[in-house]
Amino acid sequence: MTTPWGEVELTRFPEDPRDRLRAWDASDAYLLRHLAEEKVPLTGTVVVLGDRWGALVTALAEHRPAQITDSFLGQEATRANLARAGVEPGAVRLLTTQDPPPERVDVLLVRVPKSLALLEDQLLRLAPAVHADTVVVGTGMVKEIHTSTLQLFERILGPTRTSLARQKARLIFCTPDPALERPANPWPYSYALPDDVGAVSGRTVVNHAGVFCADRLDIGTRFFLRHLPGPGAGRVVDLGCGNGVVGTAVALADPTAEVLFVDESFQAVASAEATYKANGVPGHAEFRVGDGLAGVAPGSVDLVLNNPPFHSHQATTDATAWRMFTGALRSLRPGGELWVIGNRHLGYHVKLRRLFGNSRLVASDPKFVVLRAVKRG
């Protein structure tokens, strides 16, 4: 990516030479050009919120910014991109959406996230650190910035306007108003599950902002909960755990199960742990933010439960599902099982047969299928 501070070589994480998706887009470039052309003073504490693969903090590394992200993969990409650019360790402060935000923010740069709830939560967490002289600039592709996006900035920080669009990207300019009476942060959000979802019927779910379907149980998970395997699995992984409702259901049905909750989202793993604890579940559980089953010992798992995503930000891709399936094959013991739920049209049975040599339909409805693959010795 060519920036006013020179060229930077950027990759996503994990690196895949076959991946044709870039680690930056026109909105990143637009924001960097604006900062240089308008000679925006990048002094004091510079905070970059939602930098997807580290493009912004890598370009601005000389100003020693802090990055706040919900993505483990994004944070790992940032580490790699900073190292590739020769940035000294510690020059960029890497924070997660679950970490305490900086106490003072002098420049706030926001890469608008896909989730409006996550934007709301993070702006509310950062608002006390913003002062009247804070420079606030947001950026995103035109299709990502809506009236509701601008209203959030206006309601939480102060008067807001947008730029003209360039290369289908747009900037957001916000003037902080310290006298503004801000709303209370509604996150995390809790609700009771319906009465027809097996072991977790009527139980409490806790959702931090940005977690998929944070205000209700999505129909795919509801279907999966009705068709989970019975007790006796042993060591179970809720892979891509989201709010943890699937792994919690397993633990409630079988107190002898050892459940590992894994997700690449810091918000999701915090939600899963909160859901598990809110229901007083007996037994042993572990909560891990990471890249799928990387770091899990080969042949150490009896059962993997998975509802893989098929989007990476705005792009549709099966790369994440493929990594999850291959990770499951490596991590399962001989005879261990991978159970997957997905939309019918995604054709996961083809991938499972290619990897495992088998795939059986457990349950289906007009929209979803639950599939089971067994690792052969």
C-alpha positions in Angstrom: 0.0 0.0 0.0 1.4 3.4 -1.0 0.9 6.0 1.8 2.1 9.6 2.4 4.7 8.0 4.7 6.0 5.6 2.1 5.1 2.1 0.9 4.2 -0.6 3.4 3.9 -4.3 2.6 0.8 -5.8 4.2 -0.7 -9.3 4.6 -3.7 -10.7 6.3 -3.4 -13.5 8.9 -2.8 -16.4 8.6 -0.8 -15.7 5.5 -2.0 -17.6 2.4 -0.4 -17.0 -1.0 -3.7 -18.1 -2.6 -5.7 -15.5 -0.8 -6.6 -12.7 -3.2 -8.2 -10.5 -0.5 -6.0 -7.5 0.4 -5.0 -6.4 3.9 -6.2 -2.8 3.2 -8.9 -1.0 1.2 -9.7 2.4 -0.3 -11.0 3.7 3.1 -7.6 3.1 4.8 -5.9 4.9 2.0 -8.4 7.8 2.0 -7.9 8.3 5.7 -4.1 8.3 5.5 -4.2 10.8 2.5 -6.5 13.1 4.5 -4.2 13.1 7.5 -1.2 14.1 5.4 -3.0 16.6 3.1 -4.7 18.4 6.0 -1.6 18.2 8.1 -3.5 16.8 11.0 -1.3 17.0 14.1 -0.7 13.4 15.2 0.6 14.3 18.6 -0.3 13.2 22.1 -2.1 9.9 22.3 -3.2 8.5 18.9 -5.8 5.8 19.1 -6.8 3.7 16.1 -10.1 1.8 16.6 -11.0 -1.2 14.4 -7.9 -1.3 12.2 -8.6 -4.6 10.5 -5.2 -5.9 9.5 -2.9 -3.2 10.9 -2.7 -1.1 7.8 -3.3 2.2 9.6 -1.0 1.7 12.6 1.7 0.3 10.4 1.7 3.4 8.3 1.5 5.7 11.3 3.9 3.7 13.5 6.3 6.7 13.9 3.5 8.4 15.9 3.4 5.5 18.3 -0.4 4.9 18.1 -2.5 2.5 20.1 -4.6 0.0 18.2 -7.9 -1.3 19.6 -9.2 -4.5 17.9 -11.7 -7.2 18.6 -9.9 -9.6 16.3 -7.1 -12.0 17.3 -6.4 -12.6 13.6 -6.2 -8.8 13.0 -3.9 -8.3 15.9 -1.6 -11.1 14.7 -1.6 -9.6 11.2 -0.6 -6.3 12.8 2.3 -7.8 14.6 3.6 -9.4 11.4 3.1 -6.2 9.3 4.8 -4.0 11.9 7.8 -6.5 12.1 8.0 -6.6 8.3 8.1 -2.7 8.2 11.0 -2.8 10.7 8.9 -1.1 13.5 10.6 -1.5 16.9 8.7 -3.7 19.3 6.4 -1.6 21.6 6.2 1.4 19.3 2.6 0.5 18.7 0.5 -0.4 21.7 -1.8 -3.4 20.9 -5.0 -3.4 22.9 -8.2 -5.5 22.6 -11.8 -4.3 22.9 -11.8 -6.0 26.4 -8.8 -4.0 27.6 -9.2 -0.7 29.6 -9.0 2.1 27.0 -6.3 4.9 27.2 -7.1 7.5 29.8 -6.7 10.3 27.3 -7.2 10.4 23.6 -5.9 13.3 21.5 -6.4 11.7 18.0 -9.1 9.1 17.5 -9.1 7.3 14.1 -12.0 4.9 13.6 -12.2 2.2 10.9 -16.0 1.7 11.0 -16.8 -2.0 11.9 -19.4 -4.2 10.4 -21.2 -4.3 13.8 -23.0 -1.1 14.8 -23.3 -2.5 18.3 -19.5 -2.9 18.6 -19.0 0.7 17.4 -21.5 1.9 20.0 -19.8 0.0 22.8 -16.3 1.2 21.9 -17.3 4.8 21.4 -19.0 4.8 24.8 -15.9 3.2 26.4 -13.6 5.8 24.8 -15.8 8.9 25.2 -14.5 9.8 28.8 -11.0 10.0 27.3 -12.0 12.3 24.5 -11.7 16.1 25.1 -12.8 19.2 23.2 -9.5 19.3 21.2 -9.5 15.6 20.2 -9.3 15.1 16.5 -11.9 12.4 15.5 -11.9 11.0 12.0 -13.7 7.8 10.9 -13.4 5.9 7.7 -15.2 3.2 5.8 -16.5 2.1 2.5 -19.7 3.9 1.4 -21.7 0.7 1.8 -20.5 0.5 5.5 -21.5 4.0 6.5 -25.2 4.6 7.2 -27.3 7.3 8.8 -27.3 5.2 11.9 -23.5 5.2 11.9 -23.3 9.0 11.9 -26.1 9.2 14.5 -23.9 7.1 16.9 -21.0 9.5 16.5 -23.3 12.4 17.1 -25.1 10.9 20.0 -21.9 9.8 21.8 -19.2 12.3 20.9 -20.6 15.3 19.2 -21.6 17.0 15.9 -20.7 14.8 12.9 -20.5 15.3 9.1 -19.2 13.2 6.2 -16.8 13.8 3.3 -17.4 13.3 -0.4 -16.9 9.8 -1.5 -13.7 8.8 -3.2 -13.1 5.3 -4.7 -16.3 4.2 -2.9 -14.9 5.3 0.5 -16.0 8.1 2.8 -14.6 9.9 5.8 -16.5 10.9 9.0 -15.6 14.1 10.8 -16.7 14.5 14.4 -16.3 17.5 16.7 -16.3 16.3 20.4 -18.7 18.1 22.7 -17.6 17.5 26.4 -20.9 18.8 27.6 -22.8 16.2 25.7 -25.0 14.0 28.0 -24.0 10.5 26.8 -26.3 7.4 27.1 -25.4 4.6 29.4 -23.6 1.7 27.8 -26.2 -1.1 27.2 -23.5 -3.8 26.7 -23.1 -6.6 27.7 -26.7 -7.6 27.0 -28.5 -10.6 28.6 -31.6 -12.5 27.8 -33.3 -15.8 28.6 -33.3 -18.6 26.0 -36.6 -20.1 24.7 -38.0 -23.3 26.2 -37.4 -25.6 23.2 -33.6 -25.7 22.9 -32.6 -28.7 25.0 -30.3 -28.4 28.0 -30.1 -24.6 27.9 -33.9 -24.0 27.7 -34.8 -21.0 29.7 -31.1 -20.3 30.6 -29.4 -16.9 30.5 -27.2 -15.8 27.6 -24.7 -12.9 28.0 -23.6 -11.1 24.9 -20.9 -8.4 24.5 -21.3 -6.0 21.7 -20.3 -7.3 18.3 -21.1 -10.9 18.9 -23.3 -12.4 16.2 -27.0 -12.1 16.9 -26.3 -10.5 20.3 -29.9 -9.6 21.1 -31.6 -12.9 20.2 -30.9 -16.6 19.5 -30.2 -17.0 15.8 -32.2 -19.6 14.0 -29.2 -21.7 13.0 -28.0 -22.1 16.6 -31.5 -22.8 17.7 -31.6 -25.7 15.2 -28.2 -26.9 16.3 -29.1 -26.9 20.0 -32.0 -29.3 19.2 -29.7 -31.8 17.5 -26.5 -31.9 19.6 -24.9 -35.3 20.3 -25.7 -37.0 23.6 -23.5 -37.1 26.8 -20.3 -39.0 27.1 -18.1 -37.1 24.6 -15.2 -36.4 26.9 -13.2 -33.4 25.7 -15.3 -31.1 23.6 -14.5 -27.9 21.6 -17.0 -25.2 20.9 -15.2 -23.9 17.9 -16.1 -20.4 16.9 -18.0 -20.3 20.1 -19.7 -16.9 19.8 -21.6 -16.4 23.0 -20.9 -19.9 24.1 -24.4 -21.2 24.2 -23.6 -24.5 22.4 -20.7 -25.4 24.7 -22.7 -24.4 27.7 -25.5 -26.7 26.5 -23.0 -29.6 26.3 -21.7 -28.9 29.8 -25.2 -28.7 31.3 -26.2 -32.0 29.7 -23.0 -33.7 30.7 -21.1 -32.4 33.9 -18.2 -34.8 33.1 -17.5 -33.1 29.8 -14.4 -30.8 29.5 -15.3 -28.0 27.2 -12.9 -25.7 25.4 -14.5 -22.5 24.1 -12.5 -21.0 21.2 -13.1 -17.9 19.0 -10.9 -15.3 17.3 -13.1 -12.5 18.7 -12.2 -11.2 22.1 -15.8 -10.0 22.6 -17.1 -13.5 21.8 -14.8 -15.4 24.3 -15.7 -12.9 27.0 -19.4 -13.5 26.2 -18.9 -17.3 26.3 -17.2 -17.1 29.7 -20.0 -14.8 31.0 -22.7 -17.1 29.7 -21.1 -20.2 31.2 -20.6 -18.5 34.6 -24.1 -17.0 34.6 -25.6 -20.5 34.5 -23.5 -22.0 37.3 -22.4 -24.8 35.1 -20.6 -27.7 36.9 -17.5 -29.3 35.5 -14.3 -27.9 33.8 -14.2 -25.3 31.0 -11.4 -23.4 29.3 -11.8 -20.1 27.3 -9.3 -19.3 24.6 -9.0 -16.5 22.0 -7.1 -17.8 19.0 -6.9 -18.9 15.4 -9.3 -21.9 15.6 -7.7 -25.1 16.9 -4.1 -23.8 16.4 -2.3 -24.6 19.6 -4.6 -27.6 20.5 -2.5 -30.8 20.7 -3.1 -33.2 17.8 -5.3 -36.2 18.7 -6.4 -34.6 22.0 -10.1 -33.9 21.4 -13.2 -36.2 21.3 -15.8 -33.8 19.8 -15.8 -30.5 17.9 -19.0 -28.5 17.5 -18.8 -25.8 14.8 -21.0 -23.2 13.1 -18.4 -21.7 10.7 -18.7 -18.1 9.4 -18.7 -17.6 5.7 -17.8 -13.9 5.7 -14.6 -12.1 6.4 -15.7 -8.5 7.1 -17.6 -7.7 3.8 -16.1 -10.5 1.7 -17.7 -13.9 1.3 -15.2 -16.7 1.7 -14.9 -20.4 2.8 -11.3 -20.0 3.9 -12.3 -19.8 7.6 -14.5 -22.9 7.4 -11.8 -24.8 5.6 -9.2 -24.0 8.3 -11.7 -25.0 11.0 -12.4 -28.3 9.4 -8.7 -29.1 8.8 -7.9 -28.0 12.4 -10.6 -30.3 13.7 -9.2 -33.3 11.7 -5.8 -32.7 13.2 -7.0 -32.2 16.8 -9.5 -35.1 17.0 -8.6 -38.5 18.3 -9.3 -41.5 16.0 -13.0 -42.1 16.3 -13.6 -38.4 17.3 -16.3 -36.5 15.6 -16.8 -33.1 14.0 -20.4 -31.8 14.0 -21.1 -28.9 11.8 -24.2 -26.8 11.2 -24.4 -24.6 8.0 -26.7 -23.2 5.4 -27.7 -25.9 2.9 -26.3 -24.0 -0.1 -22.7 -23.9 1.4 -22.1 -27.5 0.5 -20.0 -28.4 3.6 -20.7 -32.1 3.1 -18.3 -31.9 0.0 -15.5 -30.5 2.1 -16.0 -32.9 4.9 -15.9 -35.9 2.6 -12.8 -34.6 1.0 -11.1 -34.2 4.4 -12.6 -37.0 6.5 -13.6 -39.4 3.8 -17.1 -39.4 5.2 -20.0 -37.1 6.1 -23.4 -38.1 7.4 -26.6 -35.9 7.6 -27.8 -35.7 11.2 -30.7 -33.4 10.7 -32.0 -30.8 8.2 -34.8 -28.3 7.6 -35.4 -26.1 4.5 -32.5 -23.8 5.5 -30.0 -25.7 7.5 -28.2 -29.0 7.7 -26.4 -30.6 10.7 -23.5 -32.8 9.5 -21.3 -35.4 11.3 -17.8 -36.5 10.2 -15.8 -39.1 12.0 -12.0 -39.2 12.1 -10.9 -42.7 11.0 -7.9 -44.3 12.7 
